[in-house]
Amino acid sequence: MKWPIFLLPIFLFSCSDKKENNTTVLTPEHGKTEITEKLPEDENAALSSWIGYYKDTNPDFSAEKFAVSNTSPIAYYPSNVKVMNEKGFNEIYKPFFVFNESKTHYIDFDSYQWNIAADGSASFEADQEVALVDYKNKTAQRIAFFGPSFTVEEAYWKGDSVAVLLGNSYEKVPFMMKYNFKKKTVENLQYPDTLKFDIPYSKVRLSKFGIKTE
């Protein structure tokens, strides 16, 4: 079933903490789509894993079908996520961080969204923050914020200055966000169709690390 192409939502910053979140999440709007350069599926193991998972139930699913919906400046906001190894950091999140090539920065899209409940399973927040962490200087900045309709499921780096977020929506329409930190821009890419699946990749990813999601 075909669905209209969406612009990804714009995310405004909330200065409140995780339990008192006043962030405004704007709903997607219809937009013009441009064709972008082809994105090879073997570019990165994380990309291949994400594409491969959905390809099992959607044989035509391909990274090359994603197209640019818009490009905008990167918006940075303060973040309250704990930096790895600082006081108060929960070691459970350590395996989930996605480091750049030189290991100076990493992407954290897990520690805001879920924690471990008493029964050992993941307890999820409605919202998700994506943070860029400067590991050397022990600082974190929010670069994206999602309401419950959108979820970042995977991420990877191209060298030290480009990070790619891979996500899905409530309507099962995948998206990508390519952050170029040198150029200070983020490129939003949208898939032109819906996917068929029972369990989202995000839960499969957690289960690979021994985290129960049900």
N, C-alpha and C positions, 0 to 999 in steps of 0.2 A: 504493500500500500504506500503510495507516495504521500509525502507531507511537505508543506511549504518550508523553504529554507528560512532559518531564524538567525538573527544576529544574536550573539551571546549576550547575556545580561551585563549591565554595568553594576559594579559593586561599590557601595559607599561605605566609608569607615565608621565603625562604632568605637567610641572610647571606653565603653563599658566592658566588663569582663565576660567570661564564657557563660555565666549563669544569668547575666542581665544584659542581653544583647538587644540593642536598639538599631542595629544596622538595617538600612533600607535596601531591599533587593528589587531592582526594576525588572519588569517582565519583558520577555523578548519581543522584538518588533520585526515586521517583515522588512527584508532588505535585499539589495542587489548583490548578486554573487559573481565574483570574478574567478576565473580559472587560475590556479597557482601552479608553480613548478611541481612536477611529479615527486612524490615522497616514496622512495624505495622501502619496501617492507622489511628488508634485511639491514636497514640502517642501524638498528639497535636491537638487542635481545629483548628488552622490555616492550618495544613496539611490536616485534614479531610475536611475542607471547600474547599480547592484547589482541592483535589482529587474528592470530591463529585460533584463539578461544572462540571468538564470535563467528569465525569462518566455518566452524564445525556445524553450526545451525543456519548459517547464511553464506552459502558457497560463493556468492558474488561480492562479498565484503572485501574491500581493498583500500589501502592507504592512498592509492593513486586517485581515488574518487573524491577525496576531500577537496573542497574549494574554499577560497578566501571569502569571508563575508565582510570583514572590515579590519582595519589596522589602526591602532591608537597608541598614544604615549603610555608607558607603564606608570601606574599610580602606586606610590609607596605610602604605607601607613604604619604606625607603630603596631607591634604585635606582642601579645602576652605569653606566647609559647615559650617553654623552657628550652634553652640551648643545651645540646648534648654535653653531658658531664658537668654542668653547673649545678649548684646546690638546688635540690628540689626536683631535679630531672628524674623522670620515671624510665628506668632501663628497658621497659617493655617495648618502647618505641624505636630503640636504637637500630634494629635490623631493617626498619621501614624507610629510613632516610635515604634520599637519592643524591649522591655527591657528584660534583663536577670532576673533571679529569684530574685536576691538581689537588683535590680534596680540601680546598679552601672554603667552599660554600656547599650548602645542600638545600634541597627542597623538602619541606615538611608539610604533608597534607593529611597527616594522620592524627597527631596529638591533640588537635582541637576537636576533631570529629568523634572520637570514640575513646572509651577507657574500659578497663576490665572490671566486670561486676563480681559479686561475691561468689557466684557459681563458676567463675572462670571464663565466661563468655563475654563478647564485646557488647558494651552498652553504648548506643549511638546517640549523638546530638542531632537535632534537626538540621543544623547548619554545618558548613565546612569552611575552614580557613586554609589558604595556601600561603605558607611563609617561606621567604628566602632568608636563609640563615648564613651569616658570615661567621664561620666556625673559628677562624683565627682571632677575630676581635670579639667573639661571643655576643653578637647582636642579631636581632631578628626583625624583619620587616614583612608586613602583610602585603602580598601582591595580588591576591584575589580572594573573594568571599562569595560563597554559594548558598542559596537557600535550598530547601529539600527537593526542588525540581531538577537540580543539576548536581552531579557527583564526579569529582576527579578520581579516576580509578588507577592510574599509572602515570609515571613520569620518567624522563630520561634527559641526559645532557648531550649536546654536541660540542665537545671540547669544554672550555671554561666559561664561555660567555652566552651560550644559547641553551635554554631549557625548554622542553616540550611537555605540556600536560595533555594527557589522554583521558577523555571523560565520556559520560553518557547522561542522558536526560530521562526524566520520568516518562516521556513519550517514546523512549527507546531510540532516540536519534543521537548518534555519537557526535562528538566534537573534539577539536584539538585547539590548543593555544600555544603559540610559539613565541617565547620571550627572548628577545635579543637585548641583553643587558648593556652591550656596548653602544648600540644604536638607541637604546631606551624606548623600544617599541614592542608591542605585543600584537601578533597577527592571529586573528580568530578564524578557524576553519570549520566548516560544517559538512556533515555527510548528507547526501541528497535523498535518503530514504530511511525508513524505520527498520529495526532489526527484530528477529524472533529469538527469544531465549527465555529460560525459566529462572536461572540464577545469574545475577550480574557478576561481571568479572571482579568487581570490588570485593565481594564476599569470597570468591575463589582465591584471590590474592592473600587475604587474611588467613584463610585456612591452610595455605602453604607454609605459613609460619606458626602453625599450631594454635591459631586463635579461633575459638568457636564463635559462630555467627548466628546460630539458631538456638 
